[in-house]
C-alpha cells in the first residue's frame, strides 16, 4: 500500500478536524509513550525467554565432567 502526498494530506486534514489543533501534540505524545512502553515490554519478554532458554540448555547438558 503506497500512500502518495494527496492521500497523506487528506488523512492529516481528517485527523486535524477530528481532534483539533490543540489536541494533536498531546495525541502524538501519548502515542510515542505507548510505542516506547510496548517496545520495552517486548524487549523484556525477549530477554526473559532467552534467559529461560539458556537456563534450560545449561540444566539439560548437565554438569561438565
Secondary structure, DSSP 8 states (H G I E B T S, - for coil): ----HHHHHHHHHHHHHHH-HHHHHHHHHHHHHHHHHHHHHHHHHHHHHHHHHHHHHHHHH-S--
